[in-house]
Amino acid sequence: MESSRFFDSRVAKVTLPPGFDTESRGNPPKADHIGNMKTNKVLIIGFDALDHELFSRRRTQGFRLLPLFAPIPVTGPSWTSIYTGDGMARHNVRDVYGFEFRRRYYHSDLLHLLRWHVHNLGLLARLKPPLKRYATCETTPSRYVWDTLGEAGISLKIVNMPITCPARRVNGVMVSGFPIIDRKPLCYPEEIKPRIPKDYKELADVVHWFSDPERDPHAHWGRCLRQMGPEQAGRKIVQNAQRLAQLFLELPRADVEMVQFSFIDRMGHGFGMSSEIEEFCYSLAEDLIAKLTAAAPADLVMVISDHGFQARGHGDYGCLGLRGRLAEMVKLPEGYTPSVLDVAPTLAGLLGTRHQCEGNDLTVQSDYVTRDLKEEQEEKVRTMKHLTDLGYM
């Protein structure tokens, strides 16, 4: 890839647009830009595909960084495990498109597909285009951590977390993340919809720049991204990340606040994680962490990711970054690696409640439940082959 000022490795950080100044990263912006400056309890910043090894090489900004093992290192299963504390076999989200991955109707692939095709024939008979199914928090049987927290009286702000469409009722506000479907509720409560930009889908995820996730082949957006080129794509990503961060800051404050950015995964799939792409992605991630932690002060900060990404593919180890009292409260037994299943129960435990799930509350010292690695590996091989056949990987 040609060198450019935008990806100049001699520049310590990516070139950012006006208004996204990182030189004053320790100074919160004026209150009229972000509303109420009341300190919340927990700020969670998610990055799709933030790799533990790659991120550990950089400025950690006071975080204790732990590898976060993803049994199935794919967006849908891993993020859903983060929210629920359950594995894929229990929450049943196998990727962002449920047509290929979810046995929604029956526990038989054959019967599932037969029911699905009958459903689509009905749509065609009514002159409506057939659709893919998609993963959604509406259909998994698992319990979500925001339900546990809300019932405990803890307020929430959830913005652009993947696999949260349609938005559901929470004790606070929710704005859905990828994949966003037009005919499903985008946000809760409905009263905040006027505050959401009309092009929010494009702010939320690169895939929505080019394609409709219900109708287009998954590989379509990647081809379009490569045609766009890394320099032009990078500039648009920076602008969209800036606007998404500002939207997050302008929404009402809450005890627990969550926001997610997907550009690392998308740039990796589009161009491979070369040194220049890595520098761009991780510099921007650092700048976003600095901006958000300065503008939305929190007692406790988490940086989380669903899986890693190196070279041209997903890796098993995302990242769990801890700052504040949480970093001291998490004490791991020797040889134990945290899993994406452990995030939800740990967050609940930190806030004085309990989330029932398969994962472990890492704030409680005990002999944590270990995973059936053989069964997970077999499921992983099947899933990754299926995704490769479909053009996802």
C-alpha positions in Angstrom: 0.0 0.0 0.0 1.3 3.4 -0.9 2.5 5.6 1.9 0.5 8.7 2.6 0.2 11.5 5.1 -2.8 9.8 6.5 -1.0 6.6 7.2 2.4 8.1 7.8 4.2 5.9 10.3 6.2 8.8 11.5 3.1 10.5 12.8 2.4 9.5 16.4 -1.4 9.6 15.9 -3.8 9.6 13.0 -4.7 12.9 11.4 -8.1 13.8 12.9 -10.6 16.4 11.8 -11.1 19.7 13.7 -13.0 19.3 17.0 -11.4 15.9 17.7 -8.3 17.4 19.4 -6.2 14.8 21.2 -3.5 17.2 22.4 -5.9 18.2 25.2 -7.0 14.7 25.9 -6.7 15.1 29.7 -9.1 18.1 29.7 -12.8 17.4 29.5 -14.7 19.5 26.9 -17.0 22.3 28.1 -20.3 21.2 29.7 -22.4 22.7 26.9 -20.9 20.1 24.5 -21.7 17.0 26.6 -24.5 17.9 28.9 -24.5 16.9 32.6 -20.9 16.3 33.9 -22.1 14.0 36.7 -19.7 11.2 37.2 -21.1 7.8 36.3 -20.0 4.5 37.8 -18.8 2.5 34.8 -17.8 3.4 31.2 -17.4 0.5 28.8 -15.7 1.1 25.4 -15.9 -1.7 22.9 -13.9 -2.3 19.8 -14.7 -5.1 17.4 -11.4 -7.1 16.9 -9.2 -5.2 19.3 -6.3 -7.7 19.6 -4.7 -8.2 23.0 -1.2 -8.7 21.6 -1.3 -5.7 19.3 -2.9 -3.4 21.8 -0.5 -4.4 24.6 2.4 -3.0 22.5 1.0 0.5 22.7 0.3 3.2 25.3 -2.0 1.5 27.8 -3.3 4.8 29.4 -3.2 3.3 32.8 -5.2 0.1 31.9 -4.5 -3.3 33.2 -4.7 -5.4 30.1 -5.8 -9.0 30.1 -6.4 -11.4 27.2 -10.1 -12.2 26.7 -10.6 -15.6 25.3 -13.3 -16.0 22.6 -14.3 -19.7 22.2 -15.9 -18.8 18.9 -14.0 -15.7 17.6 -16.8 -14.3 15.5 -18.8 -11.1 16.1 -22.3 -12.4 16.8 -21.4 -15.3 19.2 -18.7 -13.3 21.0 -20.6 -10.1 21.6 -23.7 -12.0 22.7 -21.6 -14.0 25.1 -20.2 -10.7 26.5 -23.7 -9.4 27.1 -25.2 -12.6 28.4 -22.4 -14.6 30.0 -23.5 -17.7 28.1 -21.8 -19.7 25.4 -23.0 -20.1 21.8 -24.7 -23.4 22.5 -27.0 -21.7 25.0 -27.6 -18.2 23.6 -27.8 -19.7 20.1 -26.5 -16.7 18.2 -24.1 -18.1 15.6 -23.4 -15.0 13.6 -24.9 -11.7 12.4 -27.0 -13.5 9.8 -29.4 -16.0 11.3 -30.5 -17.6 8.0 -27.2 -19.5 7.7 -26.4 -19.9 11.4 -29.5 -20.0 13.6 -31.7 -23.0 14.1 -34.6 -20.8 15.1 -37.5 -23.1 14.3 -36.1 -26.5 14.9 -33.0 -28.3 16.1 -32.6 -29.8 12.7 -30.9 -27.9 9.9 -33.1 -29.6 7.3 -36.4 -28.7 9.0 -35.1 -25.2 9.7 -34.2 -24.5 6.1 -37.5 -26.0 4.9 -39.5 -23.7 7.2 -37.4 -20.8 6.1 -38.0 -21.4 2.4 -41.7 -21.7 3.0 -41.6 -18.4 4.8 -39.8 -16.8 1.8 -42.2 -18.3 -0.7 -45.0 -16.6 1.2 -43.1 -13.3 0.9 -42.7 -13.8 -2.9 -46.3 -14.6 -3.3 -47.1 -11.2 -1.8 -44.5 -9.6 -4.1 -42.1 -9.0 -1.3 -38.4 -9.8 -1.6 -37.0 -12.7 0.4 -35.0 -11.8 3.5 -32.1 -13.2 5.5 -32.7 -13.8 9.1 -30.4 -11.9 11.4 -29.1 -12.3 14.9 -31.0 -10.2 17.4 -31.3 -9.8 21.1 -35.0 -10.5 20.5 -34.7 -14.2 19.9 -32.0 -15.6 22.2 -33.2 -17.4 25.3 -30.3 -16.1 27.4 -30.7 -13.3 29.9 -28.9 -10.1 29.1 -26.8 -8.3 31.8 -28.6 -5.0 31.2 -31.8 -6.7 32.3 -30.1 -7.8 35.5 -28.6 -4.3 36.1 -31.9 -2.5 35.3 -33.8 -4.6 37.8 -31.3 -3.7 40.4 -32.1 0.0 39.8 -28.9 0.7 37.8 -29.4 3.1 34.9 -27.9 2.3 31.4 -26.8 3.9 28.2 -26.2 1.4 25.4 -25.0 2.8 22.0 -24.1 0.8 18.9 -23.3 -2.5 20.7 -23.4 -5.2 18.0 -26.3 -7.6 17.8 -28.7 -5.3 19.7 -31.3 -4.7 17.0 -34.1 -4.3 17.6 -33.7 -1.9 20.6 -35.4 -3.2 23.7 -36.7 -1.7 26.8 -33.9 -0.9 29.3 -33.6 1.2 32.4 -32.2 4.1 30.4 -31.5 4.5 26.7 -30.5 2.1 24.0 -29.5 2.8 20.4 -29.1 -0.4 18.3 -25.9 -1.6 16.8 -25.1 -3.7 13.7 -26.9 -5.2 11.9 -29.5 -2.4 11.9 -32.8 -3.3 10.2 -35.1 -0.5 9.1 -38.3 -2.2 10.0 -37.2 -2.8 13.6 -37.1 -0.3 16.4 -33.7 1.6 16.3 -33.8 3.1 19.8 -35.4 3.1 23.2 -37.2 5.1 24.3 -38.8 6.4 21.1 -38.5 10.0 22.4 -34.7 10.1 21.7 -35.1 9.2 18.0 -35.0 12.9 16.9 -31.5 13.2 18.4 -30.2 10.3 16.3 -28.7 11.4 12.9 -30.5 10.2 9.8 -27.3 8.5 8.6 -26.7 6.8 11.9 -26.4 3.4 10.3 -23.3 4.6 8.4 -21.9 6.0 11.6 -22.5 2.7 13.4 -20.8 0.4 11.0 -18.8 0.3 7.7 -21.0 -2.5 6.3 -23.9 -0.1 6.1 -21.9 2.2 3.9 -22.4 -0.2 1.0 -25.0 -2.8 1.7 -28.2 -3.9 3.3 -27.3 -6.9 5.6 -30.7 -8.5 4.9 -30.3 -8.7 1.2 -26.7 -8.4 0.1 -24.1 -11.2 0.1 -21.7 -10.6 3.1 -18.7 -10.2 0.8 -20.3 -7.3 -1.0 -19.3 -4.6 1.5 -15.7 -5.8 1.6 -15.3 -5.6 -2.2 -16.7 -2.1 -2.1 -14.4 -1.1 0.7 -11.3 -2.3 -1.2 -12.4 -0.3 -4.3 -12.7 2.8 -2.1 -9.1 2.3 -0.9 -7.6 2.6 2.6 -6.9 6.3 2.6 -10.4 7.4 1.6 -11.9 4.8 3.8 -9.8 5.8 6.7 -10.8 9.4 6.5 -14.5 8.5 6.5 -14.0 6.2 9.4 -12.4 8.9 11.5 -15.2 11.3 10.7 -17.9 8.7 11.5 -16.1 7.7 14.7 -16.0 11.3 15.8 -19.7 11.8 15.2 -20.6 8.5 16.9 -18.6 9.4 20.0 -20.2 12.8 20.1 -23.7 11.3 19.8 -22.8 9.0 22.7 -21.7 11.9 24.8 -24.8 14.0 24.1 -27.3 11.3 25.2 -28.4 11.3 28.9 -25.8 10.1 31.4 -26.2 6.8 33.2 -24.6 4.6 35.9 -23.3 2.2 33.2 -22.5 3.5 29.8 -21.5 1.3 26.8 -20.4 2.3 23.2 -18.7 0.2 20.5 -16.7 0.9 17.3 -16.2 -1.7 14.6 -13.5 -0.2 12.3 -10.7 -2.4 13.4 -12.5 -5.6 12.2 -13.7 -3.9 9.0 -10.3 -2.5 8.0 -8.7 -5.8 8.7 -11.2 -7.7 6.6 -10.9 -5.1 3.8 -7.1 -4.6 3.6 -5.4 -7.0 6.0 -3.8 -6.0 9.3 -0.6 -4.5 7.8 1.6 -2.3 9.8 0.0 0.8 8.3 -3.5 -0.4 8.9 -2.6 -1.4 12.4 -1.1 2.0 13.1 -4.2 3.8 11.9 -6.7 1.5 13.8 -4.9 1.5 17.1 -4.0 5.1 17.1 -7.7 6.0 16.5 -8.7 3.5 19.2 -6.4 5.2 21.7 -7.7 8.6 20.7 -11.3 7.5 21.2 -10.5 6.0 24.6 -8.8 9.3 25.7 -11.7 11.5 24.4 -14.4 9.4 26.0 -12.8 8.9 29.3 -12.1 12.6 29.5 -15.5 13.8 28.4 -17.5 11.1 30.4 -15.6 10.7 33.7 -16.1 7.3 35.3 -15.1 5.6 38.5 -14.4 2.5 36.5 -13.5 2.0 32.9 -13.5 -1.2 30.8 -12.2 -1.6 27.2 -13.5 -4.9 25.7 -13.4 -6.7 22.4 -15.1 -9.7 21.0 -12.0 -11.3 19.4 -8.6 -10.4 18.0 -7.4 -9.7 14.5 -4.0 -10.2 13.0 -2.8 -10.5 9.4 -6.0 -11.4 7.5 -8.1 -13.2 10.1 -9.8 -13.4 13.4 -7.8 -14.5 16.5 -8.9 -16.2 19.7 -7.9 -13.4 22.1 -9.6 -10.1 22.3 -8.8 -7.6 25.1 -10.1 -6.8 28.5 -8.7 -3.5 29.8 -9.5 -2.4 33.3 -8.9 0.9 35.0 -10.0 2.2 38.4 -11.0 0.0 41.3 -12.1 -2.8 39.0 -8.4 -3.5 38.1 -7.7 -4.2 41.7 -10.9 -6.2 42.3 -10.2 -8.8 39.6 -7.9 -11.4 41.0 -7.4 -14.4 38.7 -6.2 -17.9 39.8 -2.9 -18.8 38.4 -3.2 -20.1 34.8 -6.8 -18.8 34.3 -7.5 -16.7 31.2 -10.7 -14.7 31.3 -13.3 -15.5 28.7 -15.9 -13.3 27.0 -18.4 -15.3 29.1 -16.9 -13.7 32.2 -17.6 -10.0 31.4 -21.4 -9.9 32.2 -21.2 -11.7 35.6 -18.1 -9.6 36.6 -19.9 -6.3 35.7 -22.9 -7.4 37.7 -20.7 -8.5 40.7 -18.9 -5.2 40.6 -22.2 -3.3 40.9 -23.4 -5.4 43.8 -25.8 -7.8 42.0 -25.6 -11.3 40.5 -26.1 -12.3 36.9 -27.1 -15.9 36.4 -25.1 -17.4 33.5 -22.4 -19.8 32.5 -19.5 -17.3 33.0 -17.6 -16.5 36.1 -17.7 -13.4 38.3 -14.1 -12.4 38.4 -14.6 -10.1 41.4 -15.2 -13.2 43.6 -12.2 -15.3 44.4 -13.0 -19.0 43.7 -12.0 -21.9 41.6 -13.6 -20.6 38.4 -15.5 -23.0 36.2 -13.3 -24.1 33.3 -14.6 -24.7 29.8 -14.8 -27.9 27.8 -12.0 -27.1 25.4 -12.5 -30.2 23.2 -16.2 -29.4 22.7 -15.5 -25.8 22.0 -12.7 -26.6 19.5 -15.0 -28.9 17.6 -17.7 -26.3 17.4 -15.2 -23.6 16.4 -13.9 -25.7 13.5 -17.4 -26.3 12.2 -18.4 -22.6 12.6 -15.3 -21.2 11.0 -15.5 -23.6 8.0 -19.1 -22.6 7.5 -18.3 -18.9 7.6 -15.4 -19.4 5.2 -17.7 -21.2 2.8 -20.2 -18.3 2.9 -17.5 -15.7 2.2 -17.5 -14.2 5.7 -13.9 -15.1 6.5 
